[in-house]
């Protein structure tokens, strides 16, 4: 609707309890099981796109980490936009934008989180396992959890509006589960299962995350700004 010109009032949040046709990164199918959380947020931005895009990618991930952390679980971010818990994927985030020239006018953020159940998804080298909050002993209400995420997202949005982008990126770094680990990064269109063929873009130990969310790898030293990450361990 936004692309067709029917712009909604902002800020706007929409929560789907179940449904069909959900899509993740690069239009990959997302199973929307009842009892899980499927949240879309539209935010006004009106900032130069180049300066704000990394913060918009980090924003929903950090908000989810903090909201789930309040439930006693150490949710982590697997670069660049997966939500990880105990070695398994618990959810993911997406960020899209509406731009006018170089100005990013509105951001559309998507967040999916497995609350009640882990959908039956075949393992891949990128997502070897799927989990849920319920599997970790937490019986959460998706509506209440969505409100907690929105509260954290609102607080960080205010920080962004005040020019405090660095604090958000620092929070993203602190929540990362890849820094210090050996990884392999593959092309974004690689959907090979574990053991499948393909040529990686890069590999090595992650020593840091730059302000634009690029990975800093060593052996050899280089920066990676995009791709699908597999944890070598």
N, C-alpha and C positions, 0 to 999 in steps of 0.2 A: 504494500500500500504506500509506503514511504517513497519508493522509487516511482510510483505512478503519480505522485504529487499530492496524495491524500495524507498530509502530514498531521500526525496526532499532536495533542497538547503535550508539553514536556515540563517537568520530568514525568515519565510514565512507567509503570511496572505491570506486567501481565504474568500470572501464574497459571500454568496448565497442569491439572492433576493427572491427566492421561491424554492420549491422542495418537494420531498417525502422521506420518510424513515429516517427523523431526529429522533435522540434518545437523551433522557436526562439521568438523574441519573438512574443507574440499568436498562438501556435499555428501560425506559418508553418512550412511543411515545410522540413526540413534534410536534405540529401543526405549519407548516411553511407557514404562510399567507403572501401574497405579500404585500410589504410595511413595513414589519417588518425586523429586523436585525438578521442575522444568520452568525456568524463570527467564523472562525477557525484560530488559530495561532500556528505555530510550532517554537519553540525556541531552540537554543543550550544551554546546561546547563553545563554538565561535572562536576558535583559536587556530593558528597555523598548524596544519596537519603534521608537518615534520617534527614539531616540538612536542606534540601531545600523544601521538600514536602509541609509543611504548607505555605510557602511563595508563592508557585505556585498556591495553592488553593486561597489564598487571592489576588493574582496579578490581574486577570481579573475582580474580583468583585470590588476592589478598583478603578481600571481604569474606570469601568462603572459608579460608584458612582460619580467620579470627573467630567467625561464628561457630564453626565446628570445634575449634579449640576451647570455646566456652563450655562445650559439652564434655570436655576431658579427653578429646582425641587429637593426636598430633598430625593433623592433615598437612601434607606437603605438596609442593608444586614441582612436577616433572616437566622440564622445559619442552615446549614453551608454554603450553596451556592445558596440561593434564593435571588433575587433582589426585593425589596419590596417598595411600594409607596402608602401611604394613606390607609394602611390596606389590600392591595391587591398585588398579585404577578405580577410584571412587566416583569420578566425574570429570567434567571438563568445562572450559569456558571458551567463548568466541567474542570477537569484537569486529563490528563492521561500521562503516561511516557513510555519511552524506556530506559531500564536499561542494563548495562553490569556489572554483579555482583552487588556490592553495589553502583556503580556509575550510577547516572541518567544522561544519555547522552543528551536526547532531551525531551522536554515537549510539549505536544499537549493540547492547551487550547481551549475550546469551549465557546461561549457566545451567548445566544439568548435573544432578547429584543423586547417586543411588542411596536412598534413605531406607526403604523397606526391604528391597531385594536387589540382588545382582543379576541383571539380565544374562541369559545364556549366550555369550559372545565367544566365538572361537579364539583361542590364543594366537597372538602374533609375536614377532620379536619385539615390537613396540609396546604391546599390552599383553604380557604373559598371563595375567590373571585379572579378574574383576571382583570387586567386593562391594559391601554396603555398610551403612552405619549399624543396621540390625545385626549383621554378622560379627560386629565388634561389641555387641551387648548394649547398644544405645537405641532405645525405642523413641525416635523423634517424630514429631508431627511436621510434615512438610510445610504447612502454612506458617507455623511458628518459626521454623527454621528460615523460611523465606523472609519473614519480617526481621529476624536477627541479621541476616545477610544484608538486607536493605538498609538497616541502621548503620552497619559498618561501611557500606558503600556510600551512604550519605555523608558520613564523617570524612571519608577520604576524598569525596568529591569537593567538599568545602576546602580541604587542604590543597587540592589541585587548583581550585579557583584562587586561592591565596598565593599561588606560585610555589607551593612546597612539593614539587614533583620528586625531588631527591629523596624525601622521606618515604614515599610510596615505593620507589624503586629499591630502596634499602630494605623495606619490609618484604618485597618480593625475593630479594637475595637471601634474606634470613630464613624464608620459608622453603627455599630450594632444597631438593633432595639429590641434586646432581653435582653440586660443587664438591670437589675432592674425589670424585669417582671417575672411573674409566668408562668412556661412552663411545658409541659409533653413531654418526649422523648420516642418514640416508636421504635421497631425494623425496620431496613431499608427496609425490605420486606413487611412492613405493608401498604396496600393500601386501608384500610377500609374507607368507606365514613363517614361523620359526624354521630356520634352516633353508629358506627359499633363496633363489638366486638374486643377483643384483650387485651393483657397484656402489659402495658408500661414498659420500662426499668428503668425509673427514672422520678422524678418530683420535683418541688420546684422553689424557686426564684433564678434567675441567678444573681450572684454577680460579675462575671468577666469571662474573656476569657484568657486562658493560652497561652503561646508562641506557643504551638503546636495546637492551636485553640480549645482545649478541653474547655467545659463549666465547670465553678465552680458553683455548686448549694448549697443552704442551705435548711435545714428542710427536711431530715438531710443533713449534709455537705458531698458532694462527687463530683467527676469529671466524666464527660461524654465525650467520645472521638468520638462516632459515633451514628447514629440513625436519625430518622425523628422527627423534632420538631413541636409541636403544641403550639400556644400561648393560654393560658388558658383564657385570657380576650378577 
